Amino acid sequence: MYSEAYRNIAVGQIDKKVIQQFVDGANNTIATMSQPEKIHLHFAIMEFEAWWLCMYPLLAKIDSQLTVEFIAQQLEYDLSTLDAEEAFFHPVATLNTILSLVGGRYEKHFSEVESIMSKMTFDDICEVLMEENNPRCNSFKRFCEDLMS
């Protein structure tokens, strides 16, 4: 969802109405195609890095110091209690800030994405999906449900 067009409309904040307008626009375009039932779009809110922030145990696999407690102590937010899709307008910047705590960086380069993804397991994904009473990362949950259906 995070894009130049979104930034121009929402100006530095997460706006659920703007998000819905983008989604509706995409779905309306798909509806005009010859086989719309075969196309499923999923939008990471705001960026797919928000999904990684919802999988916060993944961060400790990148560096063992990057526990929820350490991050909360350093940055004053608890990844285990907030929804990264609603908390961070620019998740890439948030991830970079977190990694900088241990001398790392993240600028969305292919090699950085590949390195982080190589540490992710099915269990990391399941932890987010199985949180019944915690509505975190709903766009990720819908994406996974669609893949499994």
Residue frames as a rotation matrix with the C-alpha (Angstrom) as fourth column:
MET 1
0.566 0.824 0.000 0.00
0.824 -0.566 0.000 0.00
0.000 0.000 -1.000 0.00
TYR 2
0.352 -0.516 -0.781 2.87
0.197 -0.774 0.601 2.37
-0.915 -0.366 -0.171 0.76
SER 3
-0.017 -0.307 0.952 3.50
0.998 0.053 0.035 4.20
-0.062 0.950 0.305 -2.51
GLU 4
-0.943 -0.332 0.012 3.96
0.331 -0.935 0.129 7.68
-0.032 0.126 0.992 -3.88
ALA 5
-0.426 0.863 0.271 0.26
0.017 -0.291 0.956 7.88
0.904 0.412 0.109 -4.73
TYR 6
0.358 0.550 -0.754 -0.71
0.746 0.318 0.586 6.83
0.562 -0.772 -0.297 -1.20
ARG 7
-0.373 -0.599 -0.709 1.78
0.897 -0.429 -0.110 9.23
-0.238 -0.677 0.697 0.40
ASN 8
-0.927 0.029 0.375 0.35
0.147 -0.890 0.432 12.10
0.346 0.455 0.820 -1.66
ILE 9
-0.042 0.995 0.089 -3.19
0.003 -0.089 0.996 11.38
0.999 0.042 0.001 -0.52
ALA 10
0.651 0.372 -0.662 -2.68
0.548 0.373 0.749 10.26
0.525 -0.850 0.039 3.10
VAL 11
0.312 -0.594 0.742 0.29
-0.292 -0.803 -0.520 12.57
0.904 -0.055 -0.424 3.89
GLY 12
-0.533 -0.810 0.244 2.26
-0.486 0.057 -0.872 10.67
0.693 -0.583 -0.424 6.48
GLN 13
-0.479 0.390 0.787 -0.51
-0.767 0.251 -0.591 8.72
-0.428 -0.886 0.179 8.16
ILE 14
-0.965 0.253 0.075 -2.32
0.263 0.899 0.349 5.43
0.021 0.356 -0.934 7.81
ASP 15
-0.524 0.831 -0.188 -5.83
-0.761 -0.556 -0.335 6.16
-0.383 -0.032 0.923 6.57
LYS 16
-0.607 0.300 0.736 -8.23
0.189 0.954 -0.233 3.22
-0.772 -0.003 -0.636 6.37
LYS 17
0.532 0.818 -0.218 -10.54
0.003 -0.259 -0.966 5.10
-0.847 0.513 -0.140 3.95
VAL 18
0.260 -0.532 -0.806 -7.66
-0.931 -0.361 -0.062 5.69
-0.258 0.766 -0.589 1.52
ILE 19
-0.761 -0.521 0.387 -6.59
-0.449 0.853 0.265 2.05
-0.468 0.027 -0.883 1.84
GLN 20
-0.153 0.797 0.584 -10.13
0.339 0.598 -0.726 0.92
-0.928 0.087 -0.362 1.04
GLN 21
0.638 0.349 -0.686 -10.27
-0.440 -0.566 -0.697 3.27
-0.632 0.746 -0.208 -1.98
PHE 22
-0.290 -0.826 -0.483 -7.07
-0.937 0.143 0.317 1.71
-0.193 0.545 -0.816 -3.37
VAL 23
-0.802 0.020 0.597 -8.37
-0.047 0.994 -0.096 -1.82
-0.596 -0.105 -0.796 -2.79
ASP 24
0.221 0.968 0.117 -11.78
0.204 0.072 -0.976 -1.02
-0.954 0.240 -0.181 -4.29
GLY 25
0.407 -0.139 -0.903 -10.14
-0.784 -0.561 -0.267 0.58
-0.469 0.816 -0.337 -7.33
ALA 26
-0.685 -0.714 -0.146 -8.02
-0.705 0.599 0.379 -2.51
-0.183 0.363 -0.914 -7.94
ASN 27
-0.631 0.506 0.588 -10.99
0.241 0.848 -0.471 -4.84
-0.737 -0.155 -0.658 -7.45
ASN 28
0.436 0.800 -0.411 -13.14
-0.159 -0.381 -0.911 -2.75
-0.886 0.463 -0.039 -9.82
THR 29
-0.006 -0.540 -0.841 -10.44
-0.978 -0.171 0.117 -3.02
-0.207 0.824 -0.527 -12.49
ILE 30
-0.900 -0.338 0.277 -10.21
-0.315 0.941 0.124 -6.78
-0.303 0.025 -0.953 -11.99
ALA 31
-0.204 0.920 0.333 -14.00
0.125 0.362 -0.924 -7.10
-0.971 -0.147 -0.189 -12.25
THR 32
0.496 0.393 -0.774 -13.86
-0.638 -0.440 -0.632 -5.79
-0.589 0.808 0.033 -15.83
MET 33
-0.516 -0.798 -0.312 -11.44
-0.822 0.360 0.442 -8.52
-0.240 0.484 -0.841 -16.96
SER 34
-0.117 0.498 -0.859 -12.43
-0.738 0.536 0.411 -11.68
0.665 0.682 0.305 -18.80
GLN 35
0.258 0.185 -0.948 -11.80
0.354 0.896 0.270 -14.07
0.899 -0.405 0.166 -15.87
PRO 36
0.075 -0.242 0.967 -11.83
-0.631 -0.762 -0.142 -11.96
0.772 -0.600 -0.210 -12.70
GLU 37
0.899 0.332 0.285 -12.37
-0.428 0.532 0.731 -15.00
0.091 -0.779 0.620 -10.47
LYS 38
0.701 -0.692 -0.173 -8.83
0.627 0.713 -0.313 -16.15
0.340 0.111 0.934 -11.30
ILE 39
-0.207 -0.774 0.598 -7.19
0.250 -0.633 -0.733 -12.97
0.946 -0.002 0.325 -10.02
HIS 40
0.744 0.346 -0.572 -6.65
0.625 -0.056 0.779 -12.32
0.238 -0.937 -0.258 -6.31
LEU 41
0.003 -0.734 0.679 -4.84
0.054 -0.678 -0.733 -9.18
0.999 0.039 0.038 -5.25
HIS 42
0.628 0.082 -0.774 -3.48
0.765 0.115 0.633 -8.79
0.141 -0.990 0.009 -1.76
PHE 43
0.367 -0.465 0.806 -2.08
-0.082 -0.879 -0.470 -5.58
0.927 0.107 -0.361 -0.35
ALA 44
-0.172 -0.487 -0.856 0.38
0.928 0.212 -0.307 -5.49
0.331 -0.847 0.415 2.50
ILE 45
0.717 0.425 0.552 -0.64
0.176 -0.877 0.448 -2.68
0.674 -0.224 -0.704 4.82
MET 46
0.643 0.025 -0.766 1.57
-0.397 -0.844 -0.361 -0.57
-0.655 0.536 -0.532 4.59
GLU 47
0.093 -0.660 -0.745 4.47
-0.930 0.209 -0.301 -2.65
0.355 0.721 -0.595 3.20
PHE 48
0.608 0.170 -0.776 5.23
-0.087 0.985 0.147 -6.36
0.789 -0.022 0.614 3.38
GLU 49
-0.541 -0.838 -0.072 7.90
0.047 0.055 -0.997 -5.58
0.840 -0.543 0.009 6.00
ALA 50
-0.208 0.571 0.794 4.97
-0.946 -0.325 -0.014 -4.98
0.250 -0.754 0.608 8.37
TRP 51
0.758 0.459 -0.463 4.32
-0.381 0.888 0.257 -8.71
0.529 -0.019 0.849 8.05
TRP 52
-0.026 -0.852 -0.523 7.86
0.356 0.481 -0.801 -9.41
0.934 -0.207 0.290 9.27
LEU 53
-0.701 -0.215 0.680 7.36
-0.457 -0.597 -0.660 -7.03
0.548 -0.773 0.320 12.19
CYS 54
0.366 0.872 0.326 4.26
-0.898 0.239 0.369 -9.05
0.243 -0.428 0.870 13.10
MET 55
0.818 -0.237 -0.525 6.51
0.223 0.971 -0.091 -12.14
0.531 -0.042 0.846 13.03
TYR 56
0.678 -0.533 0.507 8.71
-0.672 -0.729 0.131 -10.52
0.300 -0.429 -0.852 15.68
PRO 57
0.674 -0.514 0.530 10.51
-0.080 0.663 0.745 -13.78
-0.734 -0.544 0.405 16.69
LEU 58
0.766 -0.375 0.523 12.05
0.627 0.255 -0.736 -13.59
0.142 0.891 0.430 13.21
LEU 59
0.745 -0.479 0.464 14.03
-0.372 -0.876 -0.307 -10.53
0.554 0.056 -0.831 14.32
ALA 60
0.531 -0.552 0.643 15.87
-0.673 0.187 0.716 -12.54
-0.515 -0.813 -0.272 16.98
LYS 61
0.666 -0.309 0.679 16.91
0.513 0.850 -0.116 -14.97
-0.542 0.426 0.725 14.24
ILE 62
0.765 -0.406 0.500 18.55
0.231 -0.551 -0.801 -12.06
0.601 0.729 -0.328 12.44
ASP 63
-0.418 -0.846 0.332 20.40
-0.221 -0.259 -0.940 -11.09
0.881 -0.467 -0.078 15.63
SER 64
-0.224 0.329 -0.917 19.85
0.730 0.680 0.066 -12.74
0.645 -0.655 -0.393 19.02
GLN 65
-0.902 -0.125 -0.413 19.75
0.384 -0.669 -0.637 -9.32
-0.197 -0.733 0.652 20.73
LEU 66
-0.817 0.576 0.019 16.63
-0.463 -0.676 0.574 -8.31
0.343 0.460 0.819 18.81
THR 67
-0.685 0.623 -0.379 14.12
0.723 0.644 -0.249 -9.66
0.089 -0.445 -0.891 21.29
VAL 68
0.232 0.868 0.440 10.77
0.606 -0.482 0.632 -7.99
0.761 0.120 -0.638 21.89
GLU 69
0.707 0.026 -0.707 12.03
0.677 -0.315 0.665 -6.86
-0.206 -0.949 -0.240 25.28
PHE 70
-0.340 -0.922 -0.187 15.23
0.747 -0.386 0.542 -5.32
-0.572 0.045 0.819 23.89
ILE 71
-0.581 0.190 0.791 13.35
0.633 -0.505 0.587 -3.51
0.511 0.842 0.173 21.12
ALA 72
0.536 0.844 0.000 10.76
0.611 -0.388 0.690 -2.23
0.582 -0.370 -0.724 23.61
GLN 73
0.438 -0.460 -0.772 13.50
0.733 -0.314 0.603 -1.01
-0.520 -0.830 0.199 25.93
GLN 74
-0.600 -0.799 0.040 15.34
0.641 -0.451 0.620 0.80
-0.478 0.398 0.783 23.13
LEU 75
-0.900 0.226 0.374 12.44
0.217 -0.511 0.832 2.11
0.379 0.829 0.411 21.04
GLU 76
-0.831 0.554 0.049 9.52
-0.282 -0.343 -0.896 2.16
-0.479 -0.759 0.441 23.50
TYR 77
0.123 0.924 -0.362 7.12
-0.992 0.124 -0.020 0.00
0.027 0.362 0.932 21.53
ASP 78
-0.401 -0.145 0.905 6.21
-0.445 0.894 -0.054 -3.63
-0.801 -0.424 -0.423 22.05
LEU 79
-0.652 0.076 -0.754 5.96
-0.737 0.167 0.655 -5.59
0.175 0.983 -0.053 18.81
SER 80
-0.929 0.291 -0.231 4.07
0.314 0.947 -0.073 -8.38
0.197 -0.140 -0.970 20.58
THR 81
-0.394 0.822 -0.411 1.13
0.623 -0.090 -0.777 -6.11
-0.676 -0.562 -0.476 21.42
LEU 82
-0.072 0.386 -0.920 0.77
-0.434 -0.843 -0.319 -3.78
-0.898 0.376 0.228 18.45
ASP 83
0.564 0.294 0.772 -0.32
0.579 0.526 -0.623 -4.34
-0.589 0.798 0.127 14.89
ALA 84
-0.444 -0.873 -0.201 2.54
0.413 -0.399 0.819 -3.25
-0.795 0.280 0.538 12.63
GLU 85
-0.461 0.346 0.817 0.07
0.856 -0.069 0.512 -2.67
0.234 0.936 -0.264 9.80
GLU 86
0.620 0.754 0.217 -1.58
0.629 -0.643 0.437 0.04
0.469 -0.134 -0.873 11.86
ALA 87
0.703 -0.358 -0.614 1.37
0.483 -0.394 0.782 1.30
-0.522 -0.847 -0.104 13.88
PHE 88
-0.243 -0.940 -0.238 4.01
0.271 -0.301 0.914 2.03
-0.931 0.158 0.328 11.25
PHE 89
0.649 0.487 -0.585 3.39
-0.329 -0.514 -0.792 4.26
-0.686 0.707 -0.173 8.24
HIS 90
0.516 -0.589 -0.622 6.70
-0.739 0.061 -0.670 3.21
0.433 0.806 -0.404 6.65
PRO 91
0.954 -0.041 0.297 7.61
-0.157 0.776 0.611 -0.29
-0.255 -0.629 0.734 7.95
VAL 92
0.576 -0.812 0.092 10.85
0.552 0.305 -0.776 -0.35
0.602 0.498 0.624 5.94
ALA 93
0.021 -0.556 0.831 12.09
-0.359 -0.780 -0.513 2.61
0.933 -0.288 -0.216 7.99
THR 94
0.619 0.271 0.738 10.95
-0.783 0.133 0.608 0.92
0.067 -0.954 0.294 11.21
LEU 95
0.956 -0.294 0.011 12.75
0.293 0.956 0.008 -2.29
-0.013 -0.004 1.000 10.31
ASN 96
0.272 -0.894 0.356 15.87
0.353 -0.251 -0.901 -0.32
0.895 0.371 0.248 9.46
THR 97
0.183 -0.142 0.973 15.69
-0.748 -0.663 0.044 1.45
0.638 -0.735 -0.227 12.84
ILE 98
0.884 0.185 0.429 15.35
-0.431 0.677 0.596 -1.88
-0.180 -0.712 0.679 14.64
LEU 99
0.785 -0.618 0.034 18.27
0.576 0.709 -0.406 -3.45
0.227 0.339 0.913 12.78
SER 100
0.243 -0.716 0.654 20.40
-0.064 -0.684 -0.726 -0.36
0.968 0.135 -0.213 13.40
LEU 101
0.765 0.081 0.639 20.18
-0.630 -0.109 0.769 -1.15
0.132 -0.991 -0.032 17.13
VAL 102
0.659 -0.535 0.529 22.62
0.114 0.766 0.633 -3.99
-0.744 -0.357 0.565 16.45
GLY 103
-0.259 -0.858 -0.444 24.64
-0.303 -0.364 0.881 -2.32
-0.917 0.362 -0.166 13.70
GLY 104
-0.472 0.157 0.868 22.53
0.732 0.617 0.287 -3.64
-0.491 0.771 -0.406 10.83
ARG 105
-0.624 0.356 -0.696 20.57
-0.510 -0.860 0.018 -1.93
-0.592 0.366 0.718 8.11
TYR 106
-0.312 0.581 0.752 17.65
0.728 0.654 -0.203 -2.59
-0.610 0.484 -0.627 5.82
GLU 107
-0.519 0.087 -0.850 17.02
-0.413 -0.897 0.161 -0.68
-0.748 0.434 0.501 2.61
LYS 108
0.489 0.849 0.202 14.83
-0.326 0.392 -0.860 -3.20
-0.809 0.355 0.468 0.76
HIS 109
-0.221 -0.621 -0.752 17.63
-0.974 0.099 0.205 -4.52
-0.053 0.777 -0.627 -1.44
PHE 110
0.509 0.439 -0.740 17.05
-0.589 0.805 0.073 -7.96
0.628 0.399 0.668 -2.93
SER 111
-0.302 -0.723 -0.621 19.94
0.047 0.639 -0.768 -9.46
0.952 -0.261 -0.160 -0.94
GLU 112
-0.861 0.036 0.507 18.50
-0.495 -0.288 -0.820 -8.08
0.117 -0.957 0.266 2.32
VAL 113
0.183 0.983 0.024 15.04
-0.983 0.182 0.017 -9.46
0.012 -0.026 1.000 1.56
GLU 114
0.394 -0.101 -0.914 16.54
-0.332 0.911 -0.244 -12.80
0.857 0.400 0.325 0.61
SER 115
-0.681 -0.725 -0.101 18.63
-0.118 0.245 -0.962 -12.92
0.723 -0.644 -0.252 3.80
ILE 116
-0.616 0.523 0.589 15.63
-0.763 -0.210 -0.611 -12.27
-0.195 -0.826 0.529 6.05
MET 117
0.409 0.835 -0.369 13.36
-0.898 0.440 -0.002 -14.64
0.161 0.332 0.930 4.14
SER 118
-0.050 -0.507 -0.861 15.96
-0.292 0.831 -0.473 -17.40
0.955 0.228 -0.189 4.46
LYS 119
-0.937 -0.310 0.161 15.50
-0.215 0.149 -0.965 -17.25
0.275 -0.939 -0.206 8.24
MET 120
-0.245 0.940 0.239 11.71
-0.964 -0.210 -0.160 -17.49
-0.100 -0.270 0.958 8.12
THR 121
-0.999 -0.016 0.040 10.07
-0.015 1.000 0.021 -20.83
-0.040 0.020 -0.999 8.87
PHE 122
-0.368 0.921 -0.129 6.59
0.213 0.219 0.952 -22.20
0.905 0.323 -0.277 8.53
ASP 123
-0.089 0.297 -0.951 6.31
0.984 0.175 -0.038 -21.92
0.155 -0.939 -0.308 12.33
ASP 124
-0.866 -0.243 -0.437 6.97
0.320 -0.941 -0.112 -18.16
-0.384 -0.237 0.893 12.13
ILE 125
-0.784 0.621 -0.004 4.05
-0.311 -0.387 0.868 -17.84
0.538 0.681 0.496 9.74
CYS 126
-0.176 0.750 -0.637 1.79
0.507 0.624 0.594 -20.12
0.844 -0.219 -0.490 11.79
GLU 127
-0.587 -0.089 -0.804 2.38
0.794 -0.259 -0.551 -18.08
-0.159 -0.962 0.223 14.95
VAL 128
-0.922 0.276 -0.271 0.84
-0.305 -0.950 0.072 -15.05
-0.237 0.149 0.960 13.27
LEU 129
-0.566 0.730 -0.383 -1.98
-0.366 0.193 0.910 -17.04
0.739 0.655 0.158 11.67
MET 130
-0.282 0.428 -0.859 -2.95
0.610 0.770 0.184 -18.85
0.740 -0.472 -0.479 14.87
GLU 131
-0.967 -0.072 -0.246 -3.41
0.239 -0.598 -0.765 -15.73
-0.092 -0.798 0.596 16.99
GLU 132
-0.337 0.927 0.162 -7.19
0.833 0.214 0.511 -16.00
0.439 0.307 -0.844 17.25
ASN 133
0.540 0.603 -0.587 -7.74
0.827 -0.508 0.240 -13.29
-0.154 -0.615 -0.773 19.85
ASN 134
-0.059 -0.638 -0.768 -5.15
0.211 -0.760 0.615 -10.94
-0.976 -0.126 0.180 18.39
PRO 135
0.770 0.499 0.397 -6.20
0.469 -0.022 -0.883 -9.27
-0.432 0.866 -0.251 15.14
ARG 136
0.130 -0.813 -0.568 -2.64
-0.343 -0.574 0.743 -8.43
-0.930 0.099 -0.353 14.11
CYS 137
-0.718 -0.638 -0.277 -1.52
-0.436 0.103 0.894 -8.47
-0.542 0.763 -0.352 10.51
ASN 138
0.146 0.909 0.390 -4.93
-0.110 0.407 -0.907 -9.14
-0.983 0.090 0.159 8.95
SER 139
0.573 0.054 -0.818 -3.76
-0.801 -0.173 -0.573 -8.56
-0.172 0.983 -0.056 5.38
PHE 140
-0.548 -0.814 -0.193 -1.11
-0.826 0.563 -0.032 -11.25
0.135 0.142 -0.981 5.88
LYS 141
-0.581 0.407 0.705 -3.68
-0.190 0.775 -0.603 -13.64
-0.792 -0.484 -0.373 7.32
ARG 142
0.535 0.823 -0.193 -6.00
-0.355 0.011 -0.935 -13.09
-0.767 0.568 0.298 4.32
PHE 143
0.184 -0.577 -0.795 -3.08
-0.976 -0.014 -0.216 -13.60
0.113 0.816 -0.566 1.93
CYS 144
-0.814 -0.535 0.225 -2.14
-0.569 0.812 -0.131 -16.93
-0.113 -0.235 -0.965 3.57
GLU 145
-0.212 0.827 0.520 -5.76
-0.148 0.499 -0.854 -18.09
-0.966 -0.258 0.016 3.73
ASP 146
0.629 0.426 -0.650 -6.11
-0.659 -0.152 -0.737 -17.42
-0.413 0.892 0.185 0.00
LEU 147
-0.254 -0.813 -0.524 -2.92
-0.939 0.337 -0.068 -19.36
0.232 0.475 -0.849 -0.73
MET 148
-0.878 -0.127 0.462 -4.18
-0.328 0.863 -0.386 -22.34
-0.350 -0.490 -0.799 1.28
SER 149
0.013 0.986 0.168 -7.66
-0.388 0.160 -0.908 -22.39
-0.921 -0.053 0.385 -0.26
